[in-house]
């Protein structure tokens, strides 16, 4: 059944107004009509069965019928990645949503070549991936920030899995305790010696290796998320 994300609160009988693009998708692409059902979620109220109540020129109106699944959340996992080129950062956001990250934080390092992104586009990609994968929440995508500032304001109690291209422990042996984690992926040129030295010295950092080959940022992000999920994530649920 078609799944749709909306920002409005969900409750029995609630009238929902999808965006114009969503309305066009429902009626022109999927050929739904009044009375047809779909699943809707908003990230807080679980998943609801809804029906198309009206089809208007300015869009459709949905009516929430009944809850289907209670709200659940995935692991407390953030993906931190240096800003890369448009197509690759879009792939990273999409795969992070598919692989269960709750937040994507974009950082600017000493060797970052790209500093600007279209956050609205990345948010739309995260929503679409959440709709397709069946998750009930949508990962937050943050504006780029300096790596130094991010480390200065680090959240107490969150571990950092630092994917170091110069070497580290295998993820399976280094990451063995669940809880709040973040995964850090560097820029195309790698981290500078100063950045690497600081990262390795931090008490909350675990340096890991993603294998003997140098990976592009998008490949590294997918590999790291997969290894973390296999080690301490929610894949056994």
C-alpha positions as CSV (number, residue, x, y, z in Angstrom):
1,X,0.0,0.0,0.0
2,X,1.2,3.5,-0.7
3,X,2.8,5.3,2.2
4,X,2.9,9.1,2.6
5,X,4.5,11.4,5.1
6,X,2.6,14.5,6.3
7,X,3.4,17.0,9.0
8,X,-0.1,17.3,10.4
9,X,-1.2,15.5,13.6
10,X,-3.0,12.2,13.1
11,X,-6.2,11.2,14.9
12,X,-9.4,9.5,14.0
13,X,-11.4,11.6,11.5
14,X,-8.6,14.2,11.0
15,X,-8.6,16.0,7.6
16,X,-5.2,16.1,6.1
17,X,-3.9,18.2,3.2
18,X,-1.0,16.8,1.3
19,X,1.2,19.1,-0.7
20,X,0.4,19.8,-4.3
21,X,3.2,17.5,-5.4
22,X,2.0,14.7,-3.2
23,X,-1.6,15.2,-4.5
24,X,-0.4,14.9,-8.1
25,X,1.6,11.8,-7.2
26,X,-1.5,10.2,-5.7
27,X,-3.9,11.1,-8.5
28,X,-1.8,11.3,-11.6
29,X,1.0,8.8,-11.0
30,X,-0.7,6.2,-8.8
31,X,-4.2,6.9,-10.2
32,X,-5.9,6.9,-6.8
33,X,-9.4,8.3,-6.6
34,X,-11.9,9.2,-3.9
35,X,-12.4,6.4,-1.4
36,X,-9.0,4.7,-2.1
37,X,-6.9,3.9,0.9
38,X,-3.2,4.6,1.8
39,X,-1.0,4.7,4.8
40,X,0.1,7.9,6.4
41,X,2.7,8.8,9.1
42,X,4.1,12.0,10.6
43,X,7.0,10.8,12.8
44,X,5.1,11.1,16.1
45,X,1.6,9.5,15.9
46,X,2.4,6.2,14.4
47,X,1.0,4.9,11.1
48,X,-2.6,5.4,10.1
49,X,-4.9,4.1,7.4
50,X,-6.4,7.0,5.6
51,X,-8.7,7.4,2.6
52,X,-9.0,10.0,-0.1
53,X,-12.0,12.0,1.0
54,X,-12.0,14.6,-1.8
55,X,-10.2,15.2,-5.1
56,X,-10.1,19.0,-5.7
57,X,-8.3,21.1,-8.4
58,X,-5.9,22.4,-5.7
59,X,-5.2,19.0,-4.3
60,X,-6.6,16.1,-2.4
61,X,-8.0,15.9,1.1
62,X,-7.3,12.8,3.2
63,X,-9.3,11.5,6.1
64,X,-7.6,9.5,8.9
65,X,-9.5,6.3,9.6
66,X,-7.7,4.1,12.1
67,X,-4.2,3.5,13.5
68,X,-2.2,0.6,12.0
69,X,1.1,0.7,13.9
70,X,2.1,2.5,17.0
71,X,5.0,5.0,16.8
72,X,8.4,3.4,17.1
73,X,11.9,4.8,16.6
74,X,15.1,3.2,15.4
75,X,18.5,3.2,17.1
76,X,20.0,6.5,18.4
77,X,22.5,6.8,15.5
78,X,23.8,9.9,13.8
79,X,25.7,10.0,10.6
80,X,28.3,12.8,10.4
81,X,29.8,13.3,6.9
82,X,31.9,15.9,5.3
83,X,30.1,17.8,2.6
84,X,30.8,16.3,-0.9
85,X,29.4,16.8,-4.4
86,X,25.7,17.1,-4.9
87,X,24.9,13.6,-6.3
88,X,27.0,11.9,-3.6
89,X,25.6,13.8,-0.7
90,X,22.1,13.0,-1.9
91,X,23.0,9.3,-2.1
92,X,24.4,9.5,1.4
93,X,21.2,11.0,2.8
94,X,19.0,8.5,1.0
95,X,21.0,5.5,2.2
96,X,21.3,6.9,5.8
97,X,17.5,7.0,5.9
98,X,17.2,3.5,4.5
99,X,19.8,2.1,7.0
100,X,18.2,3.6,10.1
101,X,20.1,6.7,11.0
102,X,18.1,9.2,12.9
103,X,20.1,12.3,12.0
104,X,22.5,13.3,9.2
105,X,25.0,16.0,10.2
106,X,27.0,17.7,7.5
107,X,30.4,19.0,8.4
108,X,33.1,21.2,6.8
109,X,36.7,20.0,7.4
110,X,40.0,21.5,6.4
111,X,39.9,19.6,3.1
112,X,36.3,20.0,2.3
113,X,35.8,21.3,-1.3
114,X,32.0,21.9,-1.1
115,X,30.3,23.9,1.6
116,X,26.8,24.6,0.3
117,X,23.9,22.2,0.0
118,X,20.2,22.4,-0.9
119,X,18.7,21.4,2.5
120,X,15.2,21.4,1.1
121,X,16.2,18.8,-1.5
122,X,18.0,16.7,1.1
123,X,14.9,16.8,3.4
124,X,12.7,15.7,0.5
125,X,15.1,12.8,-0.2
126,X,15.0,11.7,3.5
127,X,11.2,11.8,3.5
128,X,10.9,9.7,0.3
129,X,13.3,7.1,1.6
130,X,11.4,6.9,4.9
131,X,8.2,6.4,3.0
132,X,9.7,3.6,0.9
133,X,11.4,1.7,3.7
134,X,8.5,1.5,6.1
135,X,10.1,3.4,9.0
136,X,7.9,5.6,11.1
137,X,10.2,8.6,11.5
138,X,12.2,10.8,9.1
139,X,15.9,11.5,9.8
140,X,16.8,15.1,10.4
141,X,19.3,16.7,8.0
142,X,21.4,19.5,9.5
143,X,23.0,22.5,7.8
144,X,26.7,22.2,7.4
145,X,28.8,23.2,10.4
146,X,32.6,23.3,11.0
147,X,34.0,20.0,12.3
148,X,35.8,21.9,15.1
149,X,32.6,23.5,16.3
150,X,30.8,20.2,16.2
151,X,33.4,18.6,18.4
152,X,33.5,21.5,20.8
153,X,29.8,21.1,21.4
154,X,29.8,17.3,21.5
155,X,26.8,15.7,23.3
156,X,27.7,14.0,26.5
157,X,27.3,10.2,26.5
158,X,27.4,9.8,22.7
159,X,30.2,7.6,21.3
160,X,31.9,8.5,18.0
161,X,32.9,5.8,15.5
162,X,35.7,7.5,13.6
163,X,36.2,5.9,10.2
164,X,39.9,6.5,9.7
165,X,41.4,5.7,6.3
166,X,44.8,5.3,7.9
167,X,43.7,2.4,9.9
168,X,41.8,1.3,13.0
169,X,40.2,-1.7,14.7
170,X,37.5,-3.8,12.8
171,X,34.0,-2.5,13.6
172,X,32.9,-5.9,14.8
173,X,35.4,-5.9,17.6
174,X,35.6,-2.2,18.3
175,X,31.8,-1.5,18.5
176,X,30.2,-3.8,21.0
177,X,28.0,-1.6,23.2
178,X,24.7,-0.2,22.1
179,X,23.5,3.3,23.0
180,X,23.9,6.7,21.5
181,X,26.5,6.6,18.7
182,X,27.6,8.8,15.8
183,X,29.6,7.7,12.7
184,X,32.1,10.1,11.1
185,X,33.0,9.9,7.4
186,X,35.7,12.3,6.1
187,X,36.0,14.3,2.9
188,X,37.4,13.1,-0.5
189,X,40.9,14.3,0.5
190,X,40.8,12.7,3.9
191,X,41.2,14.3,7.3
192,X,44.2,16.6,7.9
193,X,46.9,15.3,10.3
194,X,45.7,17.9,12.9
195,X,42.1,16.8,12.6
196,X,43.0,13.1,12.8
197,X,45.2,13.8,15.9
198,X,42.4,15.6,17.7
199,X,39.8,13.0,16.8
200,X,41.9,10.1,18.0
201,X,42.7,11.9,21.3
202,X,39.0,12.5,22.2
203,X,37.8,10.2,25.0
204,X,34.5,9.3,23.2
205,X,36.2,8.3,19.9
206,X,36.6,4.8,18.6
207,X,38.8,4.7,15.5
208,X,37.8,1.9,13.1
209,X,38.9,0.6,9.7
210,X,36.5,0.0,6.8
211,X,39.0,-2.4,5.1
212,X,42.1,-2.2,3.0
213,X,40.7,-0.1,0.2
214,X,40.1,3.7,0.1
215,X,36.4,4.3,-0.3
216,X,34.5,7.2,-1.7
217,X,32.4,9.1,0.9
218,X,29.1,7.6,-0.2
219,X,30.4,4.1,-0.3
220,X,32.1,4.6,3.1
221,X,28.9,5.8,4.6
222,X,26.9,2.8,3.4
223,X,29.6,0.4,4.6
224,X,30.0,2.0,8.0
225,X,26.2,2.1,8.6
226,X,25.9,-1.5,7.6
227,X,28.7,-2.6,9.9
228,X,27.4,-0.6,12.8
229,X,23.9,-2.0,12.4
230,X,25.3,-5.6,12.2
231,X,27.3,-5.0,15.4
232,X,24.9,-3.2,17.7
233,X,21.9,-2.0,15.7
234,X,18.3,-3.1,15.3
235,X,18.6,-5.7,12.5
236,X,17.7,-8.5,14.9
237,X,14.2,-7.0,15.6
